């Protein structure tokens, strides 16, 4: 999912995956910016924040070991 017009600063990420094992979410932004982490796929919906994110378009991704995955970004 992409988010356009991010003003810069802090962004919140919400992710949910299915299955068991390790999942990963990531935010990619301007100037090679990347914020990501691994998490337990069985843990339910979780939220994180990334600070110092440059202004512009952000791309959020999430990948889990099984079933559907959902990601959202908020600012």
PDB file of N, CA, C and O in Angstrom:
ATOM      1  N   UNK A   1       0.840  -1.153   0.000  1.00  0.00           N
ATOM      2  CA  UNK A   1       0.000   0.000   0.000  1.00  0.00           C
ATOM      3  C   UNK A   1       0.888   1.218   0.000  1.00  0.00           C
ATOM      4  O   UNK A   1       1.951   1.209   0.620  1.00  0.00           O
ATOM      5  N   UNK A   2       0.474   2.266  -0.683  1.00  0.00           N
ATOM      6  CA  UNK A   2       1.265   3.487  -0.695  1.00  0.00           C
ATOM      7  C   UNK A   2       0.467   4.628  -0.083  1.00  0.00           C
ATOM      8  O   UNK A   2      -0.760   4.672  -0.167  1.00  0.00           O
ATOM      9  N   UNK A   3       1.195   5.544   0.533  1.00  0.00           N
ATOM     10  CA  UNK A   3       0.610   6.735   1.124  1.00  0.00           C
ATOM     11  C   UNK A   3       1.288   7.954   0.522  1.00  0.00           C
ATOM     12  O   UNK A   3       2.506   8.101   0.616  1.00  0.00           O
ATOM     13  N   UNK A   4       0.515   8.813  -0.085  1.00  0.00           N
ATOM     14  CA  UNK A   4       1.063   9.993  -0.765  1.00  0.00           C
ATOM     15  C   UNK A   4       0.903  11.227   0.106  1.00  0.00           C
ATOM     16  O   UNK A   4      -0.059  11.329   0.868  1.00  0.00           O
ATOM     17  N   UNK A   5       1.830  12.159   0.002  1.00  0.00           N
ATOM     18  CA  UNK A   5       1.734  13.436   0.700  1.00  0.00           C
ATOM     19  C   UNK A   5       2.117  13.386   2.165  1.00  0.00           C
ATOM     20  O   UNK A   5       1.695  14.252   2.932  1.00  0.00           O
ATOM     21  N   UNK A   6       2.901  12.403   2.581  1.00  0.00           N
ATOM     22  CA  UNK A   6       3.335  12.354   3.973  1.00  0.00           C
ATOM     23  C   UNK A   6       4.191  13.581   4.257  1.00  0.00           C
ATOM     24  O   UNK A   6       5.139  13.845   3.516  1.00  0.00           O
ATOM     25  N   UNK A   7       3.879  14.350   5.326  1.00  0.00           N
ATOM     26  CA  UNK A   7       4.586  15.593   5.588  1.00  0.00           C
ATOM     27  C   UNK A   7       5.958  15.434   6.235  1.00  0.00           C
ATOM     28  O   UNK A   7       6.694  16.412   6.368  1.00  0.00           O
ATOM     29  N   UNK A   8       6.310  14.216   6.636  1.00  0.00           N
ATOM     30  CA  UNK A   8       7.582  13.976   7.313  1.00  0.00           C
ATOM     31  C   UNK A   8       7.366  13.872   8.809  1.00  0.00           C
ATOM     32  O   UNK A   8       6.403  14.424   9.342  1.00  0.00           O
ATOM     33  N   UNK A   9       8.259  13.166   9.491  1.00  0.00           N
ATOM     34  CA  UNK A   9       8.166  13.013  10.940  1.00  0.00           C
ATOM     35  C   UNK A   9       7.927  11.581  11.351  1.00  0.00           C
ATOM     36  O   UNK A   9       8.682  10.685  10.974  1.00  0.00           O
ATOM     37  N   UNK A  10       6.865  11.358  12.135  1.00  0.00           N
ATOM     38  CA  UNK A  10       6.565  10.029  12.675  1.00  0.00           C
ATOM     39  C   UNK A  10       5.371   9.413  11.961  1.00  0.00           C
ATOM     40  O   UNK A  10       4.369  10.083  11.710  1.00  0.00           O
ATOM     41  N   UNK A  11       5.490   8.135  11.638  1.00  0.00           N
ATOM     42  CA  UNK A  11       4.406   7.393  10.999  1.00  0.00           C
ATOM     43  C   UNK A  11       4.113   6.153  11.853  1.00  0.00           C
ATOM     44  O   UNK A  11       5.024   5.565  12.436  1.00  0.00           O
ATOM     45  N   UNK A  12       2.842   5.765  11.921  1.00  0.00           N
ATOM     46  CA  UNK A  12       2.436   4.553  12.630  1.00  0.00           C
ATOM     47  C   UNK A  12       2.108   3.462  11.625  1.00  0.00           C
ATOM     48  O   UNK A  12       1.516   3.726  10.579  1.00  0.00           O
ATOM     49  N   UNK A  13       2.494   2.241  11.947  1.00  0.00           N
ATOM     50  CA  UNK A  13       2.278   1.085  11.085  1.00  0.00           C
ATOM     51  C   UNK A  13       1.436   0.067  11.844  1.00  0.00           C
ATOM     52  O   UNK A  13       1.742  -0.260  12.990  1.00  0.00           O
ATOM     53  N   UNK A  14       0.378  -0.436  11.211  1.00  0.00           N
ATOM     54  CA  UNK A  14      -0.452  -1.498  11.771  1.00  0.00           C
ATOM     55  C   UNK A  14      -0.326  -2.705  10.848  1.00  0.00           C
ATOM     56  O   UNK A  14      -0.448  -2.568   9.630  1.00  0.00           O
ATOM     57  N   UNK A  15      -0.084  -3.887  11.415  1.00  0.00           N
ATOM     58  CA  UNK A  15       0.076  -5.084  10.590  1.00  0.00           C
ATOM     59  C   UNK A  15      -0.593  -6.282  11.236  1.00  0.00           C
ATOM     60  O   UNK A  15      -0.642  -6.407  12.460  1.00  0.00           O
ATOM     61  N   UNK A  16      -1.109  -7.165  10.382  1.00  0.00           N
ATOM     62  CA  UNK A  16      -1.733  -8.413  10.822  1.00  0.00           C
ATOM     63  C   UNK A  16      -1.435  -9.472   9.777  1.00  0.00           C
ATOM     64  O   UNK A  16      -1.541  -9.217   8.578  1.00  0.00           O
ATOM     65  N   UNK A  17      -1.063 -10.657  10.229  1.00  0.00           N
ATOM     66  CA  UNK A  17      -0.777 -11.773   9.324  1.00  0.00           C
ATOM     67  C   UNK A  17      -1.397 -13.044   9.886  1.00  0.00           C
ATOM     68  O   UNK A  17      -1.838 -13.077  11.034  1.00  0.00           O
ATOM     69  N   UNK A  18      -1.426 -14.084   9.070  1.00  0.00           N
ATOM     70  CA  UNK A  18      -1.932 -15.369   9.506  1.00  0.00           C
ATOM     71  C   UNK A  18      -0.825 -16.395   9.604  1.00  0.00           C
ATOM     72  O   UNK A  18       0.285 -16.175   9.119  1.00  0.00           O
ATOM     73  N   UNK A  19      -1.125 -17.499  10.223  1.00  0.00           N
ATOM     74  CA  UNK A  19      -0.168 -18.591  10.317  1.00  0.00           C
ATOM     75  C   UNK A  19       0.678 -18.505  11.569  1.00  0.00           C
ATOM     76  O   UNK A  19       0.397 -17.718  12.473  1.00  0.00           O
ATOM     77  N   UNK A  20       1.711 -19.318  11.613  1.00  0.00           N
ATOM     78  CA  UNK A  20       2.650 -19.292  12.725  1.00  0.00           C
ATOM     79  C   UNK A  20       4.036 -19.080  12.151  1.00  0.00           C
ATOM     80  O   UNK A  20       4.274 -19.345  10.973  1.00  0.00           O
ATOM     81  N   UNK A  21       4.933 -18.612  12.967  1.00  0.00           N
ATOM     82  CA  UNK A  21       6.275 -18.316  12.497  1.00  0.00           C
ATOM     83  C   UNK A  21       6.516 -16.822  12.466  1.00  0.00           C
ATOM     84  O   UNK A  21       5.862 -16.061  13.178  1.00  0.00           O
ATOM     85  N   UNK A  22       7.456 -16.407  11.640  1.00  0.00           N
ATOM     86  CA  UNK A  22       7.880 -15.020  11.597  1.00  0.00           C
ATOM     87  C   UNK A  22       7.315 -14.292  10.392  1.00  0.00           C
ATOM     88  O   UNK A  22       7.333 -14.808   9.274  1.00  0.00           O
ATOM     89  N   UNK A  23       6.815 -13.093  10.629  1.00  0.00           N
ATOM     90  CA  UNK A  23       6.353 -12.192   9.572  1.00  0.00           C
ATOM     91  C   UNK A  23       7.248 -10.956   9.586  1.00  0.00           C
ATOM     92  O   UNK A  23       8.024 -10.763  10.521  1.00  0.00           O
ATOM     93  N   UNK A  24       7.143 -10.121   8.558  1.00  0.00           N
ATOM     94  CA  UNK A  24       7.922  -8.883   8.501  1.00  0.00           C
ATOM     95  C   UNK A  24       7.080  -7.784   7.860  1.00  0.00           C
ATOM     96  O   UNK A  24       6.355  -8.029   6.896  1.00  0.00           O
ATOM     97  N   UNK A  25       7.184  -6.571   8.405  1.00  0.00           N
ATOM     98  CA  UNK A  25       6.575  -5.405   7.769  1.00  0.00           C
ATOM     99  C   UNK A  25       7.699  -4.440   7.456  1.00  0.00           C
ATOM    100  O   UNK A  25       8.772  -4.505   8.056  1.00  0.00           O
ATOM    101  N   UNK A  26       7.448  -3.544   6.514  1.00  0.00           N
ATOM    102  CA  UNK A  26       8.440  -2.537   6.166  1.00  0.00           C
ATOM    103  C   UNK A  26       7.805  -1.285   5.594  1.00  0.00           C
ATOM    104  O   UNK A  26       6.753  -1.341   4.957  1.00  0.00           O
ATOM    105  N   UNK A  27       8.451  -0.161   5.827  1.00  0.00           N
ATOM    106  CA  UNK A  27       8.081   1.121   5.231  1.00  0.00           C
ATOM    107  C   UNK A  27       9.282   1.593   4.424  1.00  0.00           C
ATOM    108  O   UNK A  27      10.388   1.692   4.955  1.00  0.00           O
ATOM    109  N   UNK A  28       9.070   1.882   3.151  1.00  0.00           N
ATOM    110  CA  UNK A  28      10.104   2.464   2.297  1.00  0.00           C
ATOM    111  C   UNK A  28       9.678   3.878   1.953  1.00  0.00           C
ATOM    112  O   UNK A  28       8.509   4.126   1.657  1.00  0.00           O
ATOM    113  N   UNK A  29      10.626   4.807   1.991  1.00  0.00           N
ATOM    114  CA  UNK A  29      10.319   6.197   1.702  1.00  0.00           C
ATOM    115  C   UNK A  29      11.394   6.846   0.848  1.00  0.00           C
ATOM    116  O   UNK A  29      12.287   6.170   0.338  1.00  0.00           O
ATOM    117  N   UNK A  30      11.304   8.160   0.696  1.00  0.00           N
ATOM    118  CA  UNK A  30      12.258   8.893  -0.125  1.00  0.00           C
ATOM    119  C   UNK A  30      13.702   8.768   0.392  1.00  0.00           C
ATOM    120  O   UNK A  30      13.934   8.493   1.570  1.00  0.00           O
ATOM    121  N   UNK A  31      14.649   8.975  -0.508  1.00  0.00           N
ATOM    122  CA  UNK A  31      16.076   9.022  -0.180  1.00  0.00           C
ATOM    123  C   UNK A  31      16.590   7.718   0.432  1.00  0.00           C
ATOM    124  O   UNK A  31      17.517   7.739   1.242  1.00  0.00           O
ATOM    125  N   UNK A  32      15.995   6.586   0.052  1.00  0.00           N
ATOM    126  CA  UNK A  32      16.441   5.284   0.539  1.00  0.00           C
ATOM    127  C   UNK A  32      16.018   4.964   1.962  1.00  0.00           C
ATOM    128  O   UNK A  32      16.551   4.029   2.560  1.00  0.00           O
ATOM    129  N   UNK A  33      15.075   5.712   2.520  1.00  0.00           N
ATOM    130  CA  UNK A  33      14.624   5.456   3.888  1.00  0.00           C
ATOM    131  C   UNK A  33      13.953   4.090   3.983  1.00  0.00           C
ATOM    132  O   UNK A  33      13.179   3.710   3.105  1.00  0.00           O
ATOM    133  N   UNK A  34      14.254   3.351   5.058  1.00  0.00           N
ATOM    134  CA  UNK A  34      13.630   2.042   5.311  1.00  0.00           C
ATOM    135  C   UNK A  34      13.488   1.842   6.816  1.00  0.00           C
ATOM    136  O   UNK A  34      14.432   2.075   7.571  1.00  0.00           O
ATOM    137  N   UNK A  35      12.323   1.418   7.239  1.00  0.00           N
ATOM    138  CA  UNK A  35      12.047   1.053   8.627  1.00  0.00           C
ATOM    139  C   UNK A  35      11.300  -0.271   8.565  1.00  0.00           C
ATOM    140  O   UNK A  35      10.310  -0.384   7.842  1.00  0.00           O
ATOM    141  N   UNK A  36      11.758  -1.279   9.313  1.00  0.00           N
ATOM    142  CA  UNK A  36      11.088  -2.585   9.269  1.00  0.00           C
ATOM    143  C   UNK A  36      11.411  -3.378  10.526  1.00  0.00           C
ATOM    144  O   UNK A  36      12.338  -3.050  11.266  1.00  0.00           O
ATOM    145  N   UNK A  37      10.636  -4.421  10.750  1.00  0.00           N
ATOM    146  CA  UNK A  37      10.918  -5.341  11.846  1.00  0.00           C
ATOM    147  C   UNK A  37      10.237  -6.677  11.588  1.00  0.00           C
ATOM    148  O   UNK A  37       9.281  -6.764  10.817  1.00  0.00           O
ATOM    149  N   UNK A  38      10.734  -7.695  12.231  1.00  0.00           N
ATOM    150  CA  UNK A  38      10.121  -9.022  12.199  1.00  0.00           C
ATOM    151  C   UNK A  38       9.244  -9.172  13.441  1.00  0.00           C
ATOM    152  O   UNK A  38       9.528  -8.585  14.486  1.00  0.00           O
ATOM    153  N   UNK A  39       8.176  -9.961  13.318  1.00  0.00           N
ATOM    154  CA  UNK A  39       7.275 -10.167  14.441  1.00  0.00           C
ATOM    155  C   UNK A  39       6.603 -11.526  14.319  1.00  0.00           C
ATOM    156  O   UNK A  39       6.635 -12.147  13.256  1.00  0.00           O
ATOM    157  N   UNK A  40       5.997 -11.987  15.402  1.00  0.00           N
ATOM    158  CA  UNK A  40       5.303 -13.273  15.413  1.00  0.00           C
ATOM    159  C   UNK A  40       4.005 -13.160  14.619  1.00  0.00           C
ATOM    160  O   UNK A  40       3.161 -12.317  14.922  1.00  0.00           O
ATOM    161  N   UNK A  41       3.847 -13.998  13.615  1.00  0.00           N
ATOM    162  CA  UNK A  41       2.654 -13.957  12.763  1.00  0.00           C
ATOM    163  C   UNK A  41       1.387 -14.304  13.538  1.00  0.00           C
ATOM    164  O   UNK A  41       0.298 -13.872  13.160  1.00  0.00           O
ATOM    165  N   UNK A  42       1.510 -15.065  14.600  1.00  0.00           N
ATOM    166  CA  UNK A  42       0.343 -15.508  15.368  1.00  0.00           C
ATOM    167  C   UNK A  42      -0.084 -14.503  16.440  1.00  0.00           C
ATOM    168  O   UNK A  42      -1.025 -14.774  17.186  1.00  0.00           O
ATOM    169  N   UNK A  43       0.571 -13.371  16.532  1.00  0.00           N
ATOM    170  CA  UNK A  43       0.320 -12.424  17.612  1.00  0.00           C
ATOM    171  C   UNK A  43      -0.874 -11.513  17.434  1.00  0.00           C
ATOM    172  O   UNK A  43      -1.171 -10.734  18.340  1.00  0.00           O
ATOM    173  N   UNK A  44      -1.576 -11.571  16.311  1.00  0.00           N
ATOM    174  CA  UNK A  44      -2.708 -10.674  16.079  1.00  0.00           C
ATOM    175  C   UNK A  44      -2.248  -9.319  15.563  1.00  0.00           C
ATOM    176  O   UNK A  44      -1.074  -9.125  15.245  1.00  0.00           O
ATOM    177  N   UNK A  45      -3.186  -8.389  15.485  1.00  0.00           N
ATOM    178  CA  UNK A  45      -2.878  -7.048  14.988  1.00  0.00           C
ATOM    179  C   UNK A  45      -1.912  -6.359  15.950  1.00  0.00           C
ATOM    180  O   UNK A  45      -2.087  -6.395  17.167  1.00  0.00           O
ATOM    181  N   UNK A  46      -0.892  -5.733  15.370  1.00  0.00           N
ATOM    182  CA  UNK A  46       0.106  -5.016  16.165  1.00  0.00           C
ATOM    183  C   UNK A  46       0.385  -3.671  15.523  1.00  0.00           C
ATOM    184  O   UNK A  46       0.125  -3.468  14.337  1.00  0.00           O
ATOM    185  N   UNK A  47       0.924  -2.742  16.329  1.00  0.00           N
ATOM    186  CA  UNK A  47       1.259  -1.403  15.836  1.00  0.00           C
ATOM    187  C   UNK A  47       2.668  -1.019  16.275  1.00  0.00           C
ATOM    188  O   UNK A  47       3.127  -1.408  17.349  1.00  0.00           O
ATOM    189  N   UNK A  48       3.343  -0.250  15.424  1.00  0.00           N
ATOM    190  CA  UNK A  48       4.680   0.259  15.683  1.00  0.00           C
ATOM    191  C   UNK A  48       4.755   1.694  15.175  1.00  0.00           C
ATOM    192  O   UNK A  48       3.848   2.153  14.481  1.00  0.00           O
ATOM    193  N   UNK A  49       5.822   2.402  15.514  1.00  0.00           N
ATOM    194  CA  UNK A  49       6.059   3.734  14.963  1.00  0.00           C
ATOM    195  C   UNK A  49       7.473   3.818  14.409  1.00  0.00           C
ATOM    196  O   UNK A  49       8.383   3.140  14.885  1.00  0.00           O
ATOM    197  N   UNK A  50       7.641   4.652  13.403  1.00  0.00           N
ATOM    198  CA  UNK A  50       8.950   4.987  12.850  1.00  0.00           C
ATOM    199  C   UNK A  50       9.080   6.504  12.922  1.00  0.00           C
ATOM    200  O   UNK A  50       8.159   7.224  12.540  1.00  0.00           O
ATOM    201  N   UNK A  51      10.216   6.991  13.408  1.00  0.00           N
ATOM    202  CA  UNK A  51      10.463   8.423  13.541  1.00  0.00           C
ATOM    203  C   UNK A  51      11.509   8.875  12.534  1.00  0.00           C
ATOM    204  O   UNK A  51      12.298   8.075  12.032  1.00  0.00           O
ATOM    205  N   UNK A  52      11.502  10.174  12.248  1.00  0.00           N
ATOM    206  CA  UNK A  52      12.494  10.723  11.328  1.00  0.00           C
ATOM    207  C   UNK A  52      12.264  10.332   9.880  1.00  0.00           C
ATOM    208  O   UNK A  52      13.203  10.315   9.084  1.00  0.00           O
ATOM    209  N   UNK A  53      11.031  10.020   9.533  1.00  0.00           N
ATOM    210  CA  UNK A  53      10.693   9.596   8.173  1.00  0.00           C
ATOM    211  C   UNK A  53      10.645  10.833   7.277  1.00  0.00           C
ATOM    212  O   UNK A  53       9.972  11.805   7.622  1.00  0.00           O
ATOM    213  N   UNK A  54      11.342  10.825   6.133  1.00  0.00           N
ATOM    214  CA  UNK A  54      11.312  11.985   5.250  1.00  0.00           C
ATOM    215  C   UNK A  54       9.953  12.184   4.579  1.00  0.00           C
ATOM    216  O   UNK A  54       9.207  11.228   4.369  1.00  0.00           O
ATOM    217  N   UNK A  55       9.647  13.425   4.250  1.00  0.00           N
ATOM    218  CA  UNK A  55       8.391  13.770   3.571  1.00  0.00           C
ATOM    219  C   UNK A  55       8.334  13.157   2.181  1.00  0.00           C
ATOM    220  O   UNK A  55       9.359  13.004   1.518  1.00  0.00           O
ATOM    221  N   UNK A  56       7.123  12.806   1.741  1.00  0.00           N
ATOM    222  CA  UNK A  56       6.926  12.272   0.393  1.00  0.00           C
ATOM    223  C   UNK A  56       6.003  11.070   0.397  1.00  0.00           C
ATOM    224  O   UNK A  56       5.148  10.923   1.270  1.00  0.00           O
ATOM    225  N   UNK A  57       6.192  10.211  -0.601  1.00  0.00           N
ATOM    226  CA  UNK A  57       5.377   9.003  -0.749  1.00  0.00           C
ATOM    227  C   UNK A  57       6.015   7.845   0.010  1.00  0.00           C
ATOM    228  O   UNK A  57       7.221   7.616  -0.088  1.00  0.00           O
ATOM    229  N   UNK A  58       5.194   7.116   0.768  1.00  0.00           N
ATOM    230  CA  UNK A  58       5.653   5.952   1.519  1.00  0.00           C
ATOM    231  C   UNK A  58       5.030   4.694   0.946  1.00  0.00           C
ATOM    232  O   UNK A  58       3.893   4.716   0.472  1.00  0.00           O
ATOM    233  N   UNK A  59       5.766   3.607   0.988  1.00  0.00           N
ATOM    234  CA  UNK A  59       5.268   2.305   0.557  1.00  0.00           C
ATOM    235  C   UNK A  59       5.344   1.363   1.745  1.00  0.00           C
ATOM    236  O   UNK A  59       6.424   1.133   2.289  1.00  0.00           O
ATOM    237  N   UNK A  60       4.201   0.814   2.154  1.00  0.00           N
ATOM    238  CA  UNK A  60       4.138  -0.117   3.279  1.00  0.00           C
ATOM    239  C   UNK A  60       3.899  -1.526   2.751  1.00  0.00           C
ATOM    240  O   UNK A  60       3.052  -1.737   1.883  1.00  0.00           O
ATOM    241  N   UNK A  61       4.652  -2.489   3.283  1.00  0.00           N
ATOM    242  CA  UNK A  61       4.493  -3.890   2.894  1.00  0.00           C
ATOM    243  C   UNK A  61       4.471  -4.761   4.146  1.00  0.00           C
ATOM    244  O   UNK A  61       5.031  -4.397   5.180  1.00  0.00           O
ATOM    245  N   UNK A  62       3.820  -5.907   4.038  1.00  0.00           N
ATOM    246  CA  UNK A  62       3.851  -6.907   5.101  1.00  0.00           C
ATOM    247  C   UNK A  62       3.796  -8.276   4.444  1.00  0.00           C
ATOM    248  O   UNK A  62       3.100  -8.476   3.448  1.00  0.00           O
ATOM    249  N   UNK A  63       4.541  -9.215   5.018  1.00  0.00           N
ATOM    250  CA  UNK A  63       4.544 -10.581   4.498  1.00  0.00           C
ATOM    251  C   UNK A  63       4.526 -11.542   5.668  1.00  0.00           C
ATOM    252  O   UNK A  63       5.323 -11.419   6.598  1.00  0.00           O
ATOM    253  N   UNK A  64       3.620 -12.496   5.618  1.00  0.00           N
ATOM    254  CA  UNK A  64       3.509 -13.497   6.674  1.00  0.00           C
ATOM    255  C   UNK A  64       3.707 -14.882   6.107  1.00  0.00           C
ATOM    256  O   UNK A  64       3.769 -15.056   4.890  1.00  0.00           O
ATOM    257  N   UNK A  65       3.807 -15.869   6.977  1.00  0.00           N
ATOM    258  CA  UNK A  65       4.068 -17.230   6.520  1.00  0.00           C
ATOM    259  C   UNK A  65       2.868 -17.935   5.896  1.00  0.00           C
ATOM    260  O   UNK A  65       3.049 -18.889   5.139  1.00  0.00           O
ATOM    261  N   UNK A  66       1.630 -17.486   6.196  1.00  0.00           N
ATOM    262  CA  UNK A  66       0.460 -18.179   5.653  1.00  0.00           C
ATOM    263  C   UNK A  66      -0.758 -17.261   5.681  1.00  0.00           C
ATOM    264  O   UNK A  66      -0.864 -16.380   6.534  1.00  0.00           O
ATOM    265  N   UNK A  67      -1.662 -17.475   4.751  1.00  0.00           N
ATOM    266  CA  UNK A  67      -2.922 -16.743   4.751  1.00  0.00           C
ATOM    267  C   UNK A  67      -2.774 -15.280   4.385  1.00  0.00           C
ATOM    268  O   UNK A  67      -1.704 -14.836   3.970  1.00  0.00           O
ATOM    269  N   UNK A  68      -3.866 -14.532   4.545  1.00  0.00           N
ATOM    270  CA  UNK A  68      -3.856 -13.122   4.166  1.00  0.00           C
ATOM    271  C   UNK A  68      -3.038 -12.271   5.129  1.00  0.00           C
ATOM    272  O   UNK A  68      -2.904 -12.599   6.308  1.00  0.00           O
ATOM    273  N   UNK A  69      -2.500 -11.187   4.616  1.00  0.00           N
ATOM    274  CA  UNK A  69      -1.770 -10.212   5.411  1.00  0.00           C
ATOM    275  C   UNK A  69      -2.348  -8.838   5.158  1.00  0.00           C
ATOM    276  O   UNK A  69      -2.771  -8.533   4.043  1.00  0.00           O
ATOM    277  N   UNK A  70      -2.370  -7.994   6.199  1.00  0.00           N
ATOM    278  CA  UNK A  70      -2.945  -6.652   6.090  1.00  0.00           C
ATOM    279  C   UNK A  70      -1.960  -5.665   6.703  1.00  0.00           C
ATOM    280  O   UNK A  70      -1.389  -5.928   7.762  1.00  0.00           O
ATOM    281  N   UNK A  71      -1.759  -4.514   6.029  1.00  0.00           N
ATOM    282  CA  UNK A  71      -0.888  -3.466   6.569  1.00  0.00           C
ATOM    283  C   UNK A  71      -1.568  -2.125   6.370  1.00  0.00           C
ATOM    284  O   UNK A  71      -2.274  -1.915   5.384  1.00  0.00           O
ATOM    285  N   UNK A  72      -1.350  -1.220   7.310  1.00  0.00           N
ATOM    286  CA  UNK A  72      -1.882   0.140   7.209  1.00  0.00           C
ATOM    287  C   UNK A  72      -0.858   1.122   7.747  1.00  0.00           C
ATOM    288  O   UNK A  72      -0.056   0.778   8.615  1.00  0.00           O
ATOM    289  N   UNK A  73      -0.883   2.343   7.235  1.00  0.00           N
ATOM    290  CA  UNK A  73      -0.014   3.399   7.736  1.00  0.00           C
ATOM    291  C   UNK A  73      -0.860   4.599   8.128  1.00  0.00           C
ATOM    292  O   UNK A  73      -1.845   4.921   7.463  1.00  0.00           O
ATOM    293  N   UNK A  74      -0.466   5.267   9.227  1.00  0.00           N
ATOM    294  CA  UNK A  74      -1.206   6.437   9.725  1.00  0.00           C
ATOM    295  C   UNK A  74      -0.216   7.532  10.079  1.00  0.00           C
ATOM    296  O   UNK A  74       0.891   7.271  10.552  1.00  0.00           O
ATOM    297  N   UNK A  75      -0.645   8.772   9.835  1.00  0.00           N
ATOM    298  CA  UNK A  75       0.123   9.914  10.325  1.00  0.00           C
ATOM    299  C   UNK A  75      -0.777  11.048  10.670  1.00  0.00           C
ATOM    300  O   UNK A  75      -0.306  12.101  11.101  1.00  0.00           O
TER     301      UNK A  75
END
